[in-house]
Amino acid sequence: MSETGEDLRLRTRPEDENTDIYTEDGDIRGEFLTRVGAAIADRDVLFLRQHVASLHESEIGDLLESLQTEQRHALVRLLGKDFDLTVLTEVDETIRLDIVDQMPNAQIAAAIGDLDSDDAVYILEDLNQEDREEILAQLPFTERVRLRRALDYPESSAGRRMQTEFVAAPPFWSVGQTIDYLREAEDLPERFTQIFVIDPTFKLLGVLDLDQVLRSKRQVKIETIMRETNYPVPASMDQEEAAQLFEQYDLLSAAVVDENGRLVGVLTIDDVVDVIQEEAEEDIMRLGGVGDEELSDSVLDTSRSRVPWLLVNLLTAFLAASVIGLFDATIEQIVALAVLMPIVAGMGGNAASQTMTVTVRALATRSLSIHNAWRIIRRESGVGLLNGVLFGILIGVVAGLWFEDVNIGGIIATAMLINMIAAAIAGIMIPLLLDKFGADPAVASTVFVTTVTDVTGFFSFLGLATWWFAIR
């Protein structure tokens, strides 16, 4: 969940309240962890209720992630009904599932009823089908229907992220009727900033901001002051696309509608901030070839998530090695080539990674499209040419002086120029092509780009050396 101003205040509460659990670096204080660990060992429920259960859910989440597995289980058991299930939205998936597995379904069902629907769905979606159905069966009918409807939407869709509690009014109500409804109704969300205007079939007609309600006279009709909802979010829309709408139009909340245009929920900025953070983390992880790995994963799970792309890297390494094998006779005659060739490949790989990172991020944020692609390609090619000339001259001078051979310096300088240009082009073209054909460029780009720079670097350097020394 996103960190609000309230969260920041909680992190900086006065020491005399004895509730500041964070160091200046944002870590849980060691002495607080020790006290909580001792309270768990002594089964001191009173201390845990006063000093743990009273914390903000984000703070309890940080605490849970800092405790050992056995301590986490014991803490949840000791808190019992005082354990706020919202805390599970603040920890990673491995810890969340581990805690839920230790809780009876009846306890989960009782706690789920007190959560916002988006938080409830977040917890339920990772459970196995049998446990999920058992928990849903214990909820009131209306709540059960709303949660099942949200769970029916695709994973990572706006429908999964939406909150099904919202405030709606018909267009013929007056401002006075609307205000009376807001004051008297007991099933409204705890916090809201907009009132959605709907017809009898729940089709979305418009939206009304609370400041408009407060500034209008009681007799004014809602339909005269409402505005059109220009950016309703389809429930099936990918959550990342929905987040981009919020970013582009500076939204605080947005209506979520089904395929018939009927209002089914609301997406709020706090959920969107979570989506942006998750998607950014996902892109970074995938660029490194580590999938959905989390810090709490076991050794076996972590190894399993990394093996596939390491295996692909191994296969591409054999391809690069086969290029070197084509020039083994030349390498045997000129030992300097074996010393210098990793420099060409390494510099090309680093340059390509820079271009690739910028490209993948631009694709993820929809900043790079067919309209500006060629301009960016030309720019990156120019950067590759300029850097190639700069570093080619630098390495050429160093290599020439090192081995006291101007030919070696000229060869590596030329190879560096070729590989830096190839690296720039590969760094942008490979992610673009992968994206065009429906593959995730964040996942696959690194391996292919590295292969291009290795093969190009080795082939240009060793090929130029073989040709040059053959004609001399």
C-alpha positions in Angstrom: 0.0 0.0 0.0 1.2 3.6 -0.6 2.7 5.7 2.2 0.6 8.7 3.1 1.3 11.8 5.2 -0.1 9.9 8.2 2.4 7.1 7.6 5.3 9.7 7.6 4.1 11.1 10.9 4.0 7.7 12.4 7.6 7.2 11.4 8.6 10.4 13.3 6.6 10.3 16.4 8.3 11.8 19.5 10.6 9.5 21.5 8.8 10.3 24.7 5.8 8.4 23.4 8.0 5.4 23.2 6.4 4.4 19.8 9.1 5.5 17.4 10.2 2.0 16.1 12.4 3.2 13.2 16.0 4.3 13.0 16.9 7.4 11.0 17.6 5.1 8.1 14.1 3.7 8.1 15.0 0.3 9.6 13.2 -1.3 12.6 15.1 -0.4 15.8 17.1 -3.4 17.1 16.0 -2.7 20.7 12.4 -2.8 19.6 12.8 -6.1 17.8 14.5 -7.5 21.0 11.6 -6.3 23.2 9.0 -7.8 20.8 11.0 -11.1 20.6 11.1 -11.3 24.4 7.4 -10.5 24.7 6.6 -13.3 22.1 8.8 -15.8 24.0 7.2 -14.8 27.4 3.7 -14.8 25.8 3.2 -11.3 27.0 -0.1 -10.5 25.2 -0.6 -7.2 27.1 2.7 -5.8 25.8 2.0 -7.0 22.2 -1.5 -5.4 22.2 -0.2 -2.1 23.5 3.0 -1.8 21.5 2.4 -3.9 18.3 -1.3 -4.1 17.6 -1.6 -0.3 18.0 0.9 0.4 15.3 0.0 1.4 11.8 -0.5 -1.6 9.4 2.6 -0.6 7.4 4.7 -0.6 10.6 3.4 -4.0 11.6 4.2 -5.2 8.1 7.8 -4.0 8.4 8.0 -5.7 11.8 6.7 -9.0 10.5 9.3 -9.0 7.7 12.0 -8.4 10.3 11.0 -11.3 12.6 12.0 -15.0 12.2 9.3 -17.3 10.8 8.5 -18.9 14.2 8.2 -15.5 15.8 5.8 -14.3 13.1 3.6 -17.3 13.6 3.6 -16.9 17.4 2.9 -13.1 17.1 -0.2 -13.7 14.9 -1.5 -16.4 17.3 -1.0 -14.2 20.4 -2.7 -11.2 18.9 -5.6 -13.3 17.7 -8.6 -11.0 16.9 -6.3 -7.9 17.5 -4.3 -8.9 14.4 -5.4 -6.5 11.6 -5.6 -8.5 8.3 -4.8 -5.3 6.4 -1.2 -5.9 7.5 -1.0 -8.7 5.0 -1.2 -6.1 2.2 2.0 -4.6 3.5 4.2 -7.7 3.2 5.5 -9.7 0.3 3.6 -12.7 -1.1 5.7 -15.4 0.5 5.2 -14.0 4.0 1.5 -13.3 3.3 0.8 -16.9 2.3 2.9 -18.2 5.2 0.8 -16.3 7.7 -2.5 -17.1 6.1 -1.6 -20.8 6.1 -1.3 -20.6 9.9 -4.7 -19.0 10.4 -8.0 -20.8 10.5 -10.4 -20.0 7.7 -13.0 -18.9 10.1 -10.7 -16.3 11.6 -9.8 -15.1 8.1 -13.5 -14.8 7.1 -14.3 -12.8 10.3 -11.4 -10.4 9.6 -12.1 -10.1 5.8 -15.5 -8.6 6.5 -13.8 -5.6 8.1 -11.5 -4.8 5.2 -12.0 -2.7 2.2 -12.9 -4.8 -0.8 -9.7 -4.1 -2.7 -7.6 -5.3 0.3 -9.9 -8.4 0.8 -9.4 -9.3 -2.9 -5.6 -8.8 -2.6 -5.5 -11.4 0.2 -8.0 -13.8 -1.3 -6.6 -14.0 -4.8 -3.5 -15.9 -3.7 -5.4 -18.6 -1.7 -6.1 -22.0 -3.2 -9.6 -22.4 -4.6 -10.9 -24.6 -1.7 -9.8 -22.2 1.1 -11.1 -19.2 -0.9 -14.6 -20.8 -1.3 -14.7 -21.8 2.3 -13.9 -18.3 3.4 -16.3 -16.6 1.0 -19.1 -19.0 2.1 -18.9 -17.5 5.6 -19.4 -13.9 4.4 -22.7 -12.1 4.1 -24.4 -12.5 0.7 -23.8 -8.9 -0.5 -20.1 -8.9 0.5 -19.6 -12.4 -1.0 -21.1 -11.3 -4.4 -19.0 -8.2 -4.6 -15.7 -10.1 -3.8 -16.5 -12.9 -6.2 -17.2 -10.4 -9.0 -13.8 -8.7 -8.4 -12.1 -12.1 -8.3 -13.6 -13.0 -11.6 -11.7 -10.3 -13.4 -8.3 -11.1 -14.8 -5.2 -10.9 -12.6 -3.5 -7.6 -12.8 -6.6 -5.9 -14.2 -8.3 -2.8 -12.9 -11.2 -5.0 -11.8 -8.9 -6.8 -9.3 -7.5 -3.5 -8.0 -10.8 -1.6 -7.7 -12.7 -0.9 -4.5 -16.3 -2.0 -4.8 -17.5 0.4 -2.1 -18.4 3.7 -3.7 -20.9 6.5 -3.4 -23.5 6.9 -6.1 -26.6 9.0 -6.6 -29.3 9.4 -9.3 -29.3 12.6 -11.4 -32.7 13.8 -10.2 -31.6 14.1 -6.6 -31.0 17.6 -5.2 -27.8 18.6 -3.4 -29.8 18.6 -0.2 -31.0 15.0 -0.7 -27.4 14.0 -1.5 -26.0 15.6 1.6 -28.7 14.0 3.8 -27.9 10.6 2.2 -24.2 11.0 2.9 -24.9 11.9 6.6 -27.4 9.1 7.2 -26.2 6.1 5.2 -24.2 3.5 7.2 -22.6 1.5 4.4 -20.6 4.2 2.7 -16.8 4.0 2.3 -14.7 5.5 5.1 -13.1 7.9 2.7 -14.2 9.2 -0.7 -13.8 12.4 -2.8 -16.3 11.8 -5.5 -20.0 10.9 -6.0 -20.8 9.0 -9.1 -24.1 9.7 -10.9 -25.8 6.7 -12.3 -29.2 5.7 -13.9 -31.4 2.9 -12.5 -29.4 0.3 -14.3 -26.1 1.5 -12.7 -24.9 2.9 -16.0 -22.4 5.7 -15.3 -23.7 9.1 -16.3 -21.2 11.5 -14.7 -19.3 12.4 -11.6 -19.6 15.0 -8.9 -16.7 16.2 -6.7 -17.4 16.9 -3.0 -16.4 20.5 -3.3 -19.1 21.0 -5.9 -21.7 19.6 -3.5 -20.5 21.8 -0.6 -20.6 25.0 -2.8 -24.0 24.4 -4.3 -27.4 25.3 -2.8 -29.5 22.5 -1.4 -32.3 22.8 -4.1 -29.9 22.5 -7.0 -30.3 19.2 -9.0 -27.3 16.9 -9.3 -27.7 16.6 -13.1 -27.1 20.3 -13.5 -23.7 20.4 -11.7 -22.3 17.0 -12.5 -19.6 16.6 -15.1 -18.9 13.9 -17.6 -16.6 11.1 -16.5 -14.0 11.5 -19.3 -11.8 8.7 -18.1 -13.8 5.7 -16.9 -11.6 2.7 -16.5 -12.8 -0.6 -18.0 -12.7 -3.3 -15.4 -10.7 -5.6 -17.8 -8.0 -2.9 -18.5 -4.5 -3.9 -17.4 -3.6 -2.2 -14.1 -0.5 -0.7 -15.6 -2.6 1.0 -18.4 -5.0 2.3 -15.7 -2.0 3.7 -13.8 -0.9 5.5 -16.9 -4.3 7.2 -17.2 -3.9 8.5 -13.6 -0.5 9.8 -14.4 -1.5 11.4 -17.7 -4.6 13.2 -16.4 -3.6 13.7 -12.7 -6.5 11.7 -11.4 -7.2 11.1 -7.7 -9.8 8.4 -8.4 -11.6 7.0 -11.4 -14.8 5.0 -12.0 -14.4 1.4 -13.0 -17.1 0.2 -15.4 -18.0 -3.2 -16.9 -18.4 -4.0 -20.6 -21.9 -2.4 -20.6 -20.7 0.8 -19.0 -22.2 0.0 -15.6 -20.4 1.3 -12.5 -18.8 -1.6 -10.6 -16.2 0.1 -8.5 -13.7 2.8 -8.1 -9.9 2.9 -8.5 -8.1 5.3 -6.1 -4.7 6.9 -6.2 -3.3 4.9 -3.3 -3.9 1.7 -5.2 -2.4 3.2 -8.4 0.8 4.2 -6.5 1.1 0.6 -5.5 0.7 -0.5 -9.1 3.3 1.9 -10.3 5.8 0.7 -7.7 5.1 -3.0 -8.4 5.4 -2.5 -12.2 8.7 -0.6 -11.8 10.1 -3.3 -9.5 8.9 -6.0 -11.9 10.6 -4.4 -14.8 13.9 -4.1 -12.9 13.7 -7.7 -11.8 12.9 -9.0 -15.2 15.8 -7.0 -16.7 18.0 -8.9 -14.4 16.4 -12.2 -15.3 15.1 -13.0 -11.8 11.4 -13.1 -12.4 9.1 -12.4 -9.5 11.7 -13.2 -6.8 11.2 -11.8 -3.3 13.6 -11.4 -0.4 11.6 -13.9 1.7 11.8 -16.7 -0.9 13.7 -19.9 0.0 17.0 -20.9 -1.5 15.3 -23.5 -3.7 12.6 -21.1 -5.0 15.2 -18.4 -5.7 17.5 -20.8 -7.5 14.5 -22.1 -9.6 13.5 -18.6 -10.7 17.0 -17.8 -11.9 18.0 -21.0 -13.6 16.0 -20.6 -16.9 17.6 -17.4 -18.0 21.0 -18.5 -16.8 20.6 -21.5 -19.0 19.8 -19.3 -22.0 22.8 -17.2 -21.1 24.9 -20.3 -21.1 23.7 -21.2 -24.6 24.4 -17.7 -26.0 27.9 -17.8 -24.3 28.6 -20.9 -26.4 27.7 -18.9 -29.5 30.1 -16.2 -28.5 32.8 -18.8 -27.8 32.3 -20.4 -31.2 33.1 -17.0 -32.8 36.4 -16.9 -30.8 37.1 -20.4 -32.0 37.0 -19.3 -35.6 40.1 -17.2 -34.9 42.1 -19.5 -32.6 45.1 -19.5 -34.9 45.3 -15.8 -34.9 45.0 -15.6 -31.1 47.8 -18.2 -30.8 50.1 -16.0 -32.9 49.2 -12.6 -31.3 48.7 -13.1 -27.5 47.7 -9.4 -27.2 44.3 -10.2 -28.8 43.3 -12.6 -26.0 44.2 -9.9 -23.5 42.2 -7.1 -25.2 39.2 -8.8 -26.7 37.1 -8.9 -23.4 37.4 -5.0 -23.3 35.7 -4.7 -26.6 32.8 -7.0 -25.7 32.5 -5.6 -22.2 32.3 -2.0 -23.3 29.7 -2.9 -25.9 27.7 -4.8 -23.4 27.6 -1.9 -20.9 26.7 0.6 -23.6 23.9 -1.6 -24.9 22.6 -2.1 -21.3 22.3 1.7 -21.0 20.3 2.1 -24.2 18.2 -1.0 -23.4 17.3 0.2 -19.9 16.1 3.6 -21.3 14.2 1.8 -24.1 12.4 -0.7 -21.9 11.4 2.0 -19.4 10.1 4.2 -22.3 8.1 1.3 -23.6 6.7 0.5 -20.2 5.5 4.1 -19.7 4.3 4.4 -23.3 6.7 7.3 -24.0 8.2 5.4 -27.0 5.9 4.8 -29.9 6.0 4.4 -33.7 5.8 8.2 -34.0 9.1 8.9 -32.3 10.9 5.6 -32.6 13.0 6.6 -35.6 14.1 9.8 -34.0 15.2 7.9 -30.9 17.0 5.3 -33.0 18.9 8.0 -34.8 19.7 9.7 -31.5 21.0 6.4 -30.0 23.0 5.6 -33.1 24.6 9.1 -32.9 25.4 8.5 -29.2 27.0 5.1 -30.2 29.1 6.7 -32.9 30.3 9.5 -30.6 31.1 7.2 -27.7 32.7 4.7 -30.1 35.1 7.4 -31.5 35.9 8.7 -28.0 36.6 5.3 -26.3 38.1 3.9 -29.5 40.8 6.6 -29.5 41.3 6.1 -25.8 41.7 2.4 -25.9 43.6 2.5 -29.1 46.3 4.8 -27.6 46.5 2.7 -24.4 46.7 -0.6 -26.3 49.3 0.8 -28.7 51.5 2.0 -25.9 51.0 -1.1 -23.8 52.0 -3.6 -26.5 54.2 -1.2 -28.4 52.3 -1.9 -31.6 50.4 0.8 -33.4 48.6 -1.9 -35.4 47.0 -3.4 -32.3 45.9 0.1 -31.2 44.3 0.8 -34.6 42.5 -2.6 -34.7 41.0 -2.3 -31.2 40.0 1.3 -31.8 38.1 0.3 -35.0 36.5 -2.7 -33.4 35.4 -0.5 -30.4 33.8 1.9 -32.8 31.9 -0.9 -34.6 30.7 -2.5 -31.4 29.6 0.7 -29.8 27.4 1.5 -32.8 26.1 -2.1 -32.9 25.4 -1.9 -29.1 23.4 1.3 -29.5 21.3 -0.1 -32.3 20.7 -3.5 -30.6 19.9 -1.8 -27.3 16.9 0.0 -28.9 15.9 -2.2 -31.8 15.7 -5.6 -29.9 13.3 -4.3 -27.2 11.2 -2.6 -29.9 11.0 -5.8 -32.0 10.2 -7.9 -29.0 7.4 -5.5 -28.0 6.0 -5.4 -31.6 5.8 -9.2 -31.6 4.1 -9.4 -28.2 7.0 -10.5 -26.1 7.9 -8.7 -22.9 11.1 -6.7 -23.7 12.0 -6.5 -20.0 12.3 -10.3 -19.8 14.1 -11.2 -23.1 16.1 -8.1 -24.1 19.1 -8.6 -21.9 20.1 -12.0 -23.3 19.7 -11.1 -26.9 21.4 -7.7 -26.6 24.4 -9.2 -24.7 24.7 -11.9 -27.4 24.8 -9.2 -30.2 27.5 -7.2 -28.5 29.6 -10.2 -27.6 29.4 -11.7 -31.1 29.9 -8.3 -32.8 32.8 -7.4 -30.5 34.7 -10.6 -30.9 34.0 -11.0 -34.6 35.0 -7.4 -35.5 38.1 -7.4 -33.3 39.4 -10.8 -34.2 38.3 -10.5 -37.8 40.0 -7.2 -38.3 43.2 -8.5 -36.7 43.2 -11.6 -38.9 42.6 -9.6 -42.1 45.2 -6.9 -41.2 48.0 -9.2 -40.3 47.2 -11.4 -43.3 47.7 -8.5 -45.8 50.9 -7.2 -44.2 
